[in-house]
Amino acid sequence: MKDSKDYSPKITKLFRSLKRKHGKVEMPTYTDPVEAIVDALVSECMSRSAAARTAKRMKAHFLDLNDLRVSRKEEILDVFGDNSENAEKSAAAITQVLNVLFEKQNKVTLEALRHEGKRQAKKELEEIPGITPFAVGYCFLTALEGHAIPLNAAILGYLRDNELVHPEASDHDIAGFLERQISASDAHTFYALVRDEAEQEKTAAKKKIGAKRAASTTKKPTPRKKTATPKTTPKKATKKTQVKKK
């Protein structure tokens, strides 16, 4: 990444601050790497808390990954509780990845990747149709114990908005830069803490915008100025009325 020497101290300072504030984060465990891919595809466009709730509903609704594989998109979105464009993309990616794996080996698993070298395992992950770079990084980090920093749109936006990376750097360049700054043993903690920080900042920004809109709609109307009524001058008495008075 361009000017990486200038941004390296910023990342170090950020990570040190977040660790002091929150401490280390425990990494999840997966019995099969494909489970990590599904979790990643679900959570990529959601907050971590929303993704955890969604994953819980999915486990309660679908019998297993094969049941999820053959489910209709509408059913998956119903379990998500979300019909947005991002949710539709996630549902489509999940069924595509699971179907690719099933067609290739007649079962939904990636257990074989654990017996391969790290470089080869990552390469095979990247070649799965429908998988996203975030899902590759998340699976490689959590299920295959590789060195990766998963980056979704929220994290990338946070890093750029806070000038923690070069503004012209690509997503790929940023991932490589972060992997050089953060050790493999700290990679998951860094990812989780920065993601939480990014989501909190995004939520705070939304609340601020909502408060401004609410304030603008509840503004008291300015009172209208009273228009002065013109004074009516009494009419002069006519000759006839003057005679009557006499």
Residue, then its C-alpha position, 0 to 999 in steps of 0.5 A: m500500500k502507498d505510504s504504508k510507513d505513514y499509516s503503520p503507526k496509526i494502525t498500531k495505536l488503534f489496536r493498542s487502544l482497542k485492546r486496552k478498552h475491550g481486551k482480547v476476543e475469543m475466536p469461534t470454532y467450527t467442526d467444518p470450514v464450510e460452516a465458517i463460510v456460511d456464517a461469513l456470507v450471512s454476517e458480511c452485510m449485517s452487524r455482528s449481533a444481528a448475524a449471531r441472532t440470524a445464525k441461531r434462527m437458521k440452526a433452529h430452522f434448517l436440519d443441516l447444511n444440505d437442507l439449507r442448500v436445497s431451500r428456496k431463496e424466499e424461505i432463507l430470506d424469511v429466516f433472515g427476517d430481511n428482504s433487502e438487496n444485500a440479504e438476497k445476495s447473501a442467500a444466493a451466495i450461500t446456496q450457490v457455494l453449497n451446491v458447488l461443493f455438493e456437485k463436486q463431491n456429493k456432500v457439503t463439506l470442506e474438511a479436506l482443506r484442513h489436510e492441505g498446506k495453507r497456501q493451497a487451502k486458501k487458493e481452493l477457497e478463492e476458486i469456489p464460485g459465489i464466495t466473497p473475499f470476506a468469506v475467504g478471509y473469515c474461513f481461512l482465519t477462523a476454520l483453517e488457522g491461517h493469517a488473514i484480516p477479513l474486511n467487509a464494507a463497514i470495516l473498509g469504510y471505517l478505515r478510510d473515513n478515519e484516515l487509517v489507510h491510504p485513500e486510493a488503496s484497493d481493498h486487496d492492498i488494505a488487506g495485505f497492509l493489515e496482515r503485515q502490521i498485525s500478527a497471526s495470533d492477533a488477527h482475529t482480535f484485531y478483526a473483531l475489535v475494529r469491526d465492532e468499532a466500525e459498527q458502533e460508529k455507523t450506528a452513532a452516525k445514523k442516530k445523529i442523522g435521525a435526530k436532525r431529521a426529527a428536529s427539523t420536522t418538529k420545528k415550531p412554526t413561526p408566528r405570522k405577523k398581524t396585519a394592522t387593520p386600516k382606521t376608518t374615518p367617520k363620514k362627514a354629515t350630509k346637509k339633510t342630516q344637519v337639517k334634521k338635527k336642527 
